[in-house]
Amino acid sequence: MTRTWGEKVRFLGQMILIFIVATQFFHFIRFFDLRTSEEFMLELPWQRFILLLFIGILGGLIFGAVELNLDRPKFRRWSYGRLLIFKAFTYFFLVKFIMWVGLIILTRRSPLDLDIEWARDMINSRVFWVSLAYFSVVMSLISFFRAIDQKFGPGVLWNMLLGKYHKPQEEERIFMFLDLKSSTTIAEKLGHLKFSRFIQDCFFDLNEIIKPFQAEIYQYVGDEAVLTWLTPRGLANNNCLALYFAYRDRLESKRDYYLEEYGEVPVFKAGLHYGKVMVAEVGVVKKEIAFHGDVLNTTARIQGQCNHYKQQLLISQNLLSHLQLPAKWTSASLGSIQLKGKMEEVAVWAIQEN
């Protein structure tokens, strides 16, 4: 996912804070019962604090930089196994480098004044190997929880750990059903293998632009993605509509790539609606956060009318009435529509960009 410079700075700050806490905690559990500081080679507590603070800042900066680098599109296309092995080796040598810097400071040696005997003593010391194991575990755990958070979606893992949705909760949310236009024709043309790669690329591009609009990806269903917002987030800056046009522009900017790879430029149609839903944690073997309510069914039905009215973006009047459209967008009423499975008609509008 593409990050702004502000997001990168915040992420590095978080990593630095985590490493400072981890370093100070390691010092506490390793040396709290020692009556002297000879093993640590620094006599005064403030000297040890400054050293550990420096190591924490250095470790957080380097680890954060590595994680940001591995967030690039090139690495996100790797399998989890390959990325896990690559990270394991990278972090092992990263920890050794940070410890090497720390031990040089501890022994007050110049890097140019190292000898084989000193290096052997350093590697054979108990502190070195305990530290290596501890910080390797710290880095692995941070990386693991970041991967899990990306798997479930931002914030979902935290909500599950807190048990927020262990009992069903009512929330007011905006939903968008985003569906590939002419998917059957494209699938027949490309074949199932190439079509799967085509869908992968489409949803990869969706993830690249989603964060500034504060959307959550609820689920992928075939060639369809279901997105959701807590109502205030979706209404702010017209995020729920702006995301669609940003995604359309993203796909159009990659027209040459899609034509070269697949001979097709993807076009997505979307339907939007909002209302109250029940949110609950479901499943035992495979847990997930699920939304239940008529809002989802209505949103899907609205999206299903796109082909009939030859429109790419449809929205319910209930949601539109809470938005303030800028001059660059126009809305056209399609009247009240009898949606399949609905007793009452739903007023629907088409949104276009000038």
LOKEVO-284006 format. One record per residue (C-alpha): residue in three letters; x, y, z; residue number from 1. Coordinates in steps of 0.25 Angstrom, whole numbers, m for minus. Layout:
<recs>
  res     xx     yy     zz    n
  ALA      X      Y      Z  NUM
...
</recs>
This chain:
<recs>
  res     xx     yy     zz    n
  MET      0      0      0    1
  THR      6     13     m4    2
  ARG      9     22      8    3
  THR     10     37      9    4
  TRP     22     43     15    5
  GLY     14     47     28    6
  GLU     10     32     29    7
  LYS     24     27     27    8
  VAL     29     37     38    9
  ARG     18     32     48   10
  PHE     22     18     45   11
  LEU     36     20     48   12
  GLY     33     27     61   13
  GLN     24     15     65   14
  MET     36      6     62   15
  ILE     46     14     70   16
  LEU     37     15     82   17
  ILE     35      0     81   18
  PHE     50     m3     81   19
  ILE     53      7     92   20
  VAL     43      0    101   21
  ALA     48    m14     97   22
  THR     63    m10     99   23
  GLN     60     m4    113   24
  PHE     51    m17    116   25
  PHE     63    m26    112   26
  HIS     73    m18    121   27
  PHE     63    m19    133   28
  ILE     61    m34    132   29
  ARG     75    m37    129   30
  PHE     83    m28    139   31
  PHE     73    m24    150   32
  ASP     79    m34    160   33
  LEU     93    m31    157   34
  ARG    100    m23    169   35
  THR    111    m17    160   36
  SER    111    m13    146   37
  GLU    124    m19    142   38
  GLU    117    m29    132   39
  PHE    110    m17    125   40
  MET    123     m9    125   41
  LEU    117      5    128   42
  GLU    118     10    142   43
  LEU    106     20    143   44
  PRO     92     17    141   45
  TRP     90     29    132   46
  GLN    101     24    123   47
  ARG     94     11    121   48
  PHE     81     18    119   49
  ILE     87     27    108   50
  LEU     93     15    101   51
  LEU     80      7    101   52
  LEU     73     19     96   53
  PHE     83     20     85   54
  ILE     81      5     81   55
  GLY     66      6     82   56
  ILE     66     18     73   57
  LEU     76     11     63   58
  GLY     68     m2     63   59
  GLY     55      5     61   60
  LEU     60     13     50   61
  ILE     67      1     42   62
  PHE     55     m8     45   63
  GLY     45      2     41   64
  ALA     53      5     28   65
  VAL     53    m10     24   66
  GLU     38    m12     27   67
  LEU     35      1     18   68
  ASN     44     m5      7   69
  LEU     38    m18      8   70
  ASP     24    m12      6   71
  ARG     28     m8     m8   72
  PRO     19    m15    m20   73
  LYS     31    m23    m24   74
  PHE     32    m31    m10   75
  ARG     17    m31     m8   76
  ARG     15    m40    m20   77
  TRP     24    m50    m13   78
  SER     18    m62     m6   79
  TYR     17    m62      9   80
  GLY     27    m73     11   81
  ARG     37    m66      2   82
  LEU     36    m53      9   83
  LEU     36    m59     23   84
  ILE     49    m66     20   85
  PHE     55    m54     14   86
  LYS     51    m46     26   87
  ALA     57    m56     36   88
  PHE     71    m55     29   89
  THR     70    m40     28   90
  TYR     66    m38     43   91
  PHE     77    m48     48   92
  PHE     88    m40     41   93
  LEU     81    m27     45   94
  VAL     81    m31     60   95
  LYS     96    m35     59   96
  PHE     99    m21     52   97
  ILE     92    m13     63   98
  MET     99    m22     74   99
  TRP    112    m20     68  100
  VAL    110     m5     68  101
  GLY    106     m6     83  102
  LEU    117    m14     87  103
  ILE    127     m5     80  104
  ILE    122      6     89  105
  LEU    122     m2    101  106
  THR    136     m6    100  107
  ARG    140      8     95  108
  ARG    147      2     83  109
  SER    149      8     69  110
  PRO    143     m1     58  111
  LEU    157      0     52  112
  ASP    163     m6     65  113
  LEU    156    m19     65  114
  ASP    164    m32     65  115
  ILE    161    m47     64  116
  GLU    162    m49     79  117
  TRP    152    m38     83  118
  ALA    142    m43     72  119
  ARG    143    m57     77  120
  ASP    141    m52     91  121
  MET    129    m44     87  122
  ILE    122    m56     79  123
  ASN    125    m65     90  124
  SER    119    m56    101  125
  ARG    106    m60    107  126
  VAL    100    m46    106  127
  PHE    102    m46     91  128
  TRP     94    m59     89  129
  VAL     83    m56     98  130
  SER     82    m42     92  131
  LEU     82    m48     78  132
  ALA     71    m57     82  133
  TYR     63    m47     89  134
  PHE     63    m36     78  135
  SER     61    m47     67  136
  VAL     48    m51     74  137
  VAL     44    m36     76  138
  MET     46    m33     61  139
  SER     39    m46     57  140
  LEU     27    m43     66  141
  ILE     25    m29     60  142
  SER     26    m34     46  143
  PHE     16    m45     49  144
  PHE      6    m36     55  145
  ARG      7    m26     44  146
  ALA      5    m38     34  147
  ILE     m7    m43     42  148
  ASP    m13    m28     43  149
  GLN    m11    m27     27  150
  LYS    m18    m41     26  151
  PHE    m31    m37     34  152
  GLY    m30    m22     30  153
  PRO    m26    m10     39  154
  GLY    m31    m10     53  155
  VAL    m39    m23     51  156
  LEU    m29    m32     59  157
  TRP    m29    m22     70  158
  ASN    m44    m22     71  159
  MET    m44    m37     71  160
  LEU    m33    m38     82  161
  LEU    m42    m28     91  162
  GLY    m54    m36     88  163
  LYS    m61    m24     83  164
  TYR    m70    m32     73  165
  HIS    m71    m45     82  166
  LYS    m85    m40     84  167
  PRO    m93    m34     72  168
  GLN    m92    m19     72  169
  GLU   m100     m9     64  170
  GLU    m93      1     55  171
  GLU    m97     11     44  172
  ARG    m89      8     32  173
  ILE    m87     12     17  174
  PHE    m85      0      8  175
  MET    m80      0     m7  176
  PHE    m81    m13    m16  177
  LEU    m70    m11    m26  178
  ASP    m72    m21    m38  179
  LEU    m64    m23    m51  180
  LYS    m72    m20    m63  181
  SER    m73    m30    m74  182
  SER    m66    m40    m65  183
  THR    m72    m53    m72  184
  THR    m67    m48    m86  185
  ILE    m53    m44    m81  186
  ALA    m52    m58    m73  187
  GLU    m56    m66    m86  188
  LYS    m46    m58    m94  189
  LEU    m34    m59    m84  190
  GLY    m36    m73    m79  191
  HIS    m37    m76    m64  192
  LEU    m22    m75    m61  193
  LYS    m20    m61    m67  194
  PHE    m33    m56    m63  195
  SER    m29    m59    m48  196
  ARG    m16    m51    m50  197
  PHE    m24    m40    m56  198
  ILE    m33    m39    m44  199
  GLN    m21    m40    m35  200
  ASP    m15    m28    m42  201
  CYS    m29    m20    m41  202
  PHE    m30    m22    m26  203
  PHE    m15    m19    m24  204
  ASP    m18     m6    m30  205
  LEU    m30     m4    m22  206
  ASN    m21     m6     m9  207
  GLU    m11      4    m14  208
  ILE    m21     16    m14  209
  ILE    m31     12     m2  210
  LYS    m24     17     10  211
  PRO    m26     32      8  212
  PHE    m41     30      7  213
  GLN    m42     22     20  214
  ALA    m49     10     14  215
  GLU    m49     m4     20  216
  ILE    m49    m16     10  217
  TYR    m60    m25     16  218
  GLN    m58    m36      6  219
  TYR    m54    m41     m8  220
  VAL    m65    m49    m15  221
  GLY    m60    m54    m29  222
  ASP    m58    m42    m37  223
  GLU    m65    m33    m27  224
  ALA    m60    m25    m15  225
  VAL    m69    m20     m3  226
  LEU    m64     m8      3  227
  THR    m69     m1     16  228
  TRP    m68     12     24  229
  LEU    m73     16     38  230
  THR    m83     27     33  231
  PRO    m75     39     38  232
  ARG    m62     34     31  233
  GLY    m70     31     18  234
  LEU    m77     45     18  235
  ALA    m64     52     21  236
  ASN    m59     59      8  237
  ASN    m69     50      1  238
  ASN    m59     38      3  239
  CYS    m69     28     m1  240
  LEU    m70     34    m15  241
  ALA    m56     40    m17  242
  LEU    m50     26    m15  243
  TYR    m58     21    m27  244
  PHE    m53     32    m36  245
  ALA    m39     31    m31  246
  TYR    m39     16    m34  247
  ARG    m45     18    m48  248
  ASP    m33     28    m50  249
  ARG    m23     18    m45  250
  LEU    m27      8    m55  251
  GLU    m28     17    m66  252
  SER    m14     22    m63  253
  LYS     m9      8    m65  254
  ARG    m17      6    m78  255
  ASP     m4      2    m85  256
  TYR      0     m8    m75  257
  TYR    m14    m15    m75  258
  LEU    m14    m15    m91  259
  GLU      0    m21    m92  260
  GLU     m3    m32    m81  261
  TYR    m17    m35    m84  262
  GLY    m23    m28    m96  263
  GLU    m33    m22    m87  264
  VAL    m35     m9    m78  265
  PRO    m43    m12    m66  266
  VAL    m55     m4    m63  267
  PHE    m63     m5    m50  268
  LYS    m77     m2    m47  269
  ALA    m82      1    m32  270
  GLY    m94      3    m24  271
  LEU    m94     10    m10  272
  HIS   m104     11      1  273
  TYR   m104     13     16  274
  GLY   m111      9     29  275
  LYS   m110      1     42  276
  VAL   m104    m13     42  277
  MET   m101    m23     52  278
  VAL    m86    m26     54  279
  ALA    m82    m40     60  280
  GLU    m70    m49     61  281
  VAL    m74    m62     54  282
  GLY    m67    m75     52  283
  VAL    m58    m85     61  284
  VAL    m48    m91     51  285
  LYS    m48    m79     43  286
  LYS    m52    m66     50  287
  GLU    m56    m53     43  288
  ILE    m64    m40     46  289
  ALA    m77    m41     38  290
  PHE    m88    m31     35  291
  HIS   m102    m35     35  292
  GLY   m114    m26     31  293
  ASP   m123    m22     19  294
  VAL   m113    m11     16  295
  LEU   m104    m21      9  296
  ASN   m115    m27      1  297
  THR   m120    m13     m4  298
  THR   m106     m9     m7  299
  ALA   m104    m21    m16  300
  ARG   m117    m19    m23  301
  ILE   m114     m5    m26  302
  GLN   m100     m9    m32  303
  GLY   m108    m19    m40  304
  GLN   m116     m8    m47  305
  CYS   m103     m2    m53  306
  ASN   m104    m10    m66  307
  HIS   m119     m8    m68  308
  TYR   m117      8    m67  309
  LYS   m104      8    m74  310
  GLN    m97     15    m62  311
  GLN    m84     12    m55  312
  LEU    m88     18    m41  313
  LEU   m101     17    m34  314
  ILE   m105     22    m20  315
  SER   m117     22    m12  316
  GLN   m124     35     m9  317
  ASN   m123     33      6  318
  LEU   m108     33      5  319
  LEU   m107     44     m5  320
  SER   m116     53      4  321
  HIS   m104     53     14  322
  LEU    m93     57      4  323
  GLN    m90     70     m2  324
  LEU    m85     68    m16  325
  PRO    m74     77    m22  326
  ALA    m77     84    m36  327
  LYS    m68     73    m43  328
  TRP    m79     63    m40  329
  THR    m93     63    m45  330
  SER   m105     54    m40  331
  ALA   m117     49    m48  332
  SER   m129     43    m42  333
  LEU   m133     30    m48  334
  GLY   m146     30    m40  335
  SER   m151     20    m30  336
  ILE   m147      6    m34  337
  GLN   m154     m7    m29  338
  LEU   m141    m15    m25  339
  LYS   m142    m30    m25  340
  GLY   m146    m36    m12  341
  LYS   m150    m22     m7  342
  MET   m164    m19     m3  343
  GLU   m163     m4     m4  344
  GLU   m156      4    m15  345
  VAL   m143     11    m14  346
  ALA   m139     24    m20  347
  VAL   m126     23    m27  348
  TRP   m117     33    m34  349
  ALA   m106     32    m44  350
  ILE    m93     40    m41  351
  GLN    m84     44    m52  352
  GLU    m71     53    m52  353
  ASN    m71     65    m62  354
</recs>
